């Protein structure tokens, strides 16, 4: 039993395919991402130090991993793309010893197991493997987490719900948001007239469920507003046009679809990367992204993406937030395969409707956290999701279990626990 350097991606992929060939739930989210992160022409690869290794016995691979240290986060080593046969503790310890040696030689102070280079790539080991992974989601053998029990676990969760339930809650919140804007405009008029000082605390999505309808009506009895009274009775549809116009007219806020076309793709990726670097820089496992890294990551998905899958929020012409969502393309993927030409044909050419809409990430700059824009972005994404007649469910991407505010917002619209994941950490 000994450790070997893996000669290249193709050799590494062989063990992945072999290890999952009889897995009834496996869909290949792995090999495509491996090329994006570790390929010879990969921007991420060129921005990092990497070592691809395997522990073998008599020519048979027992476990393997890629050690990654990125130039923008030199204190952290990712123990990435781990794969192993069951009950191979001795081989695993050889891999761990080599990982520690690699980390120390490059002055890293922490190893994160289950981070594929960056949290924008992939995060965590699935804690149960009794369902197909969604597009872009981590998947592994159920026993993988047993290898890391001695390390500190960091838990992630995701949620889902029926789209009818999501529609109903979104519509209720849009109505309340409309009333809040109406009330604020009245109070701003009063404050400006009486005190010559406009009101600045506008909206707070966290307070929507506590909004008192009676007090809203009372506020509006004495001070008339021209904002229309909106009524939505059909919970199967989302109507965001009125609130978009309201925000645009009163606050110069607008929503704008991305441009995934040939001429606009690079500009779209720069906008996306810039916002990520502004919004998430203090989040766990996030470090500064380079434009070309996200370009590489999205380029492989671009044939499947529509402009509406990435929506930007702008205030006074400046990007302040975004939402990334898309159909679960793995619904088109056969067991054991990854997304490819057949996925494109089913989705784009044959127009087969997906069954799940996945909200991957949503973010706002700090100054917009209480502005109501998070609801606008989410409602706009769900508005587009409703155009697919076959969509029955909405699911979230992963969320740090310790991030209570994000969990609460997500659970407001998707109330059912979907999956659990974990990374594991070791300080050096």
N, C-alpha and C positions, 0 to 999 in steps of 0.2 A: 504494500500500500504506500503510495507516494504522491506528491503534488507535482503537477505539470503545468506549464504555461500553455494555454489553448492558442492554436496557431491563427485562428480567425473566426469570424462570425459564422460561417457555414459549419465549421466543426462544432461550435458552441450550440447551434440550432439543432444539430442531430440528436443531442441528448434531450433537448426540450421535446421534440416530436416523439422520440422513443418513450419518454417518461409518461406522456399523456395519451398514447395511442389507444389505450383501452378505457380512458376516462369518459364516462357517459355525459358529463357536463362541460367538457373542455371546448372552448372556442378560442382561437389563437389571436389574442391581443398582444402576444409577447414578441414574436420574431420581427414584426414590422417596427415596433418601438426599439428593439435592440439595434436595428440598422440606423435609426435616427440618432440614438445616443452614442453608439459605439462604432459606427461605420467609418471607413477610412476617410470619406469625404464629409463626414458629419462636422458641423460647426461646433456642436457640444463636445465632440471628441477632441477637436483641436484646441478647445478652451480648457481642457482638463488633463490630468494625469490618470491613466487607467492601467489596470492589470487584470487580464482575463485568465482565470486559473481553474483547474479541476483536480480532484483527488481520484486516483484510479488504482485499480487492483487487477492484475493480469489483463490489462487492456480495456477493462470495463470501467466506465465512469460511475462513481458512487455519489458525488456531489460536485457542484461548481458554482462560481460566483464571479462577478466583476467588481473590482475595487476601484472607486472613482473619487478623485479629489478635484473639485472645480476651482479655477483661479479666483473666482469671486466669493468663495467660501472655503478658504484654505484650512480652516480649523476643523472642518467636518469631512469625514470619509463616509461615502455611501457604500454599503455592502449590497450590491445591486444584482438583479436578475438571478437570484439564488434558485437552484433546483437541486433536488436530492431524492435518492431512493429512501425507502423507510428503513428505520433501525440501523442507521449508519453513523452512530455517535462518534466512533473512533475517527472516521474520515472527516466528520464535521469539525472535530477538535483540531485536526491538522489544518483545515481551512481557516478556522478562527485564529490559530497561532500565526498563520501567514498574513492574515488581515491585520492583526495587531502590529506585526513587524513592518508591514507596508505603511500603516498609519503613522507609526512612530518615526519612520525614516523620512516622512514628509511633514513632520511636526504637526500633525492633526491631533486635536484634543478630544475628539468624540467620534465614535462609529455609530451610524444609524443603519440598522438592519431592516431592509424592506423599503428603502428609498432608492428609486431607480434614477439616481443622479440629481434630480430636482423634483419638487412636489408637482410641478406642471407636467411632468412626464408620467409618473405613476407612484402611488404611495400605499404601503401596507400589505400585509398578508391577510387574506380572507380567513376569518376564524371558523367558518363552516363552508364546505364546498358542496352544497346540496342543491345548487341551482346554476343555470347558465350565467356567465358574467355578461354584463351589458357592454356595449362598445366602449373601449378604453378603460375598462375596470380591471382591477387586480383579480387574479385567479391563481389558485395553487392547490396542491394536495392538502387535505385536512390536517395531516400530521406535521406540516411545516412549522406551525407555531410551537410544537413540542420541543423543537431544537433550541428555541430561544427563551425557554422558561426562566433561566437564571438571570436574564437581563431585564432592564426596566421597560415595561410595556407602556406605549402611548396609544390610546384607543381612538378609533374613528368610526363614525356611524353614517348611514344613509337612510332615507325615508321614501315612502311612496304613498299614493292614494288614487282613488278613481278620479278621472278627469271631471266627472259631474260634480263631485264634492269640491274639487279645486275651483271650478267655475263659480260655484255658489258662494264660496268664501271670498273670492276675488271680487265678485260683483258687489257683495255687501260692503267690502272695504272701499271700493271705488265710490260708492254712494256717500260713505262717511267722509272720505277724503274731499269730495265735492262740498259737503257741508262745512268742513273745516276751512277750506279756502274761502268759502262764502263768508263765514263768520270772521275770519282774519281780515278780509278786505273791509268789512264793516268797522272792525276795531281799529284797523290802520287808518281809516278815514277819520274816525273819532279822535284818535291820538294825534294825528297830524293836524287836525283842525284845532283841537283844544290845547295841545301841548307843543305843537310844531315838532313832534318827535315820532317818526314812524315806528310801528311795531316790527320787531325783527324775528321773534320766535314764531315760526310759521306752522310747521306740521311735524308730527312725530308718529311714525308708523307704530311704535310700541304702545302708543296711547289710543290707537284706534278702537281696540276692544273695550276700552273704558269710556268711550265717548258717550255722553248722555244726550239722547235725541231731544228730550224736552228742553234742556238748557239751550241747545242749538236753535230750536224754534223760538225760544224766548229772546235770544240774542238778535234774531232776525225780525222780530215783531216791530221794534222801534226804528231799525235802520235797514231800509230797503236795499236790496241788491238786484242787479240785472242778471245775475247768474241764474240760468234756468234750473227748475226743479227736475231732476232726472229720476226716472222710474224704470227699473229693469225687472221684468217678471220672468224672463226665460233664463233659468240657471244653466242651460246647456250652451249658452253663447256668452262671449265677452264683448263688451262694447267700450272701447277705451277712447274713441275719437273725441268725446266731449271733454274728458279730462286732459287729453293732450292739447286741445285748443285752449283750454283754460290756463294750463301751465305756460303755453307759448305766449298767450296774450298778456298774462299778468306778471310773468317772471322771466320771459325770454328763454324758456327751456324747451328743448326739442329732442325727439328720439330719431335716430338715423341708422339705417341698415348699413352693414359692412359692404364692401365691394370685393368679392372673391374672384372677379374677372382677372384676366391676364394683366391688364394695365393697372388695375387698382389693388392687386393683392399685396404687394410690398408695402404700400402706404397703409393698408388696413392692418397688417401685422405690426408695423411700427406704432400705430395708435394703440393697438392691443397691448404690446409690450410696455410701452410708456405708462399706460394706466396700471398695469400689473405692478410695475416697479414703484409707482406712487402709492398704491393702495395696500399692497400685501407685504411690503418690505420688512415689517416687524412681525410677520406671522411665522410660526414654527416651520422650519425647513424651507422657507422661502429665502432666496438670495437673488441679487440683481440678475435679470435675464438680459441676454444680448438679442438684438432684433433678429439676427439670422437664425438663432436657435429656435425661436417660435415659428419663423418662416419654414424651417425644416420640418418641425413637428406638424404644422398644419398643411404643408404642401402635399403630404401623402393622403390627407383627408379631403383636399380641395375638390376633387371631382364629385364628392357626395354632398358637400356643403352648399347651401343656398345663402344668399345675402342676408336673409331674415334670421339665420342661425346665430349671428353675432350682431347685437344691437347696442349702439352707443347712445349715451345721454350727454347732451351738451347744454351748457348754460353760457349765455352771451358768446356763443360761438366756440367755447372751449370744452374739450372732453372732460367730463367729471365722473363718468361711470359707464358700466357695460353689463350685459348679460350674455353668456354663451350657453346655448342650448341646441339640441338636435334630436332627431328621432334615434331610437336605439337601433343602429344599423345592424347589430348582431342578430336582430330578428330575421334578417335575410340570409344569415350565414349558417351553413350546415355544421353539424357537430364535427369537431376536429379541424375545422378550416378557419381561415381568417377572412376579413373583408377584402374583396377584390373585384374583378371585372363582373362576376355574376351578381355581386351586391349592387353595383352601379346599374346593371341592366334591369334588375328587379325594381329598383327604386326610381331611377330616372327615366328609363325607356318604357317598361311595362306599367309603371305608376302603381305598383302594389303598395297599399297604404301600410305604414308601420303601426304597431299597436301600443308603443310606449314612447313618450316624449321625456327626454332626460335634460334636466337643468344642471349643467356642469358646474358653472360658477357665476356669481353675481358680485359686483364690487362697486363701491362708491368712495370717492375721496372723503376725508374726514369732515369737511365743511358741509357735505350733503347728507350726512347720516340721518338727520331729522327733517329732511325736506319733502318726504313723500315719494322721492324718485325711485326708491327700491320697489315700491308697489307698482309704479308706472312701468318700470322695466320688466318686472315679473308678469304683469298683466299683458303687456305687449307680446311677450314670448308665448303666453298661453293663448292669446288671440290667434297667433299664427298656428300653434299646435292644433287648435280646433278646426283648422281648414282641412286637416287630414281626417277623413271620415272614420278611419279604422282605429284611431288612437283611443285607448280605453283607460290608460293610466299615465300618471306623471310621477317621475322619480327624481330624486336629488343626486348630486354627486356626493363625495365623502365630505364629512364635517368633523373637525376635532371634537371629541366628546366633551372636552373641557371648555369648549367655546359655547357657553350657555346662550348668549344673545343670538348667535347664528342658528343654534339648534331651535330656539324658541320661534324665531321667524319662520324657519323651514317647517316646523311642526304645525304652525298655524294653517298651512296650506296642504301639506302632505303629512298626515298624522300617524301613519303606520310605519313601524320600524322595518327597514328593508334588510340591510346587511351590516355586519360589523367587521372591522379590520383592525390591525395593529402593526405598528412599527415597534422596534426594540432598540434601546440605546445602551451604550457602554462608554463611560468616561475613561479616558486614558491618563 
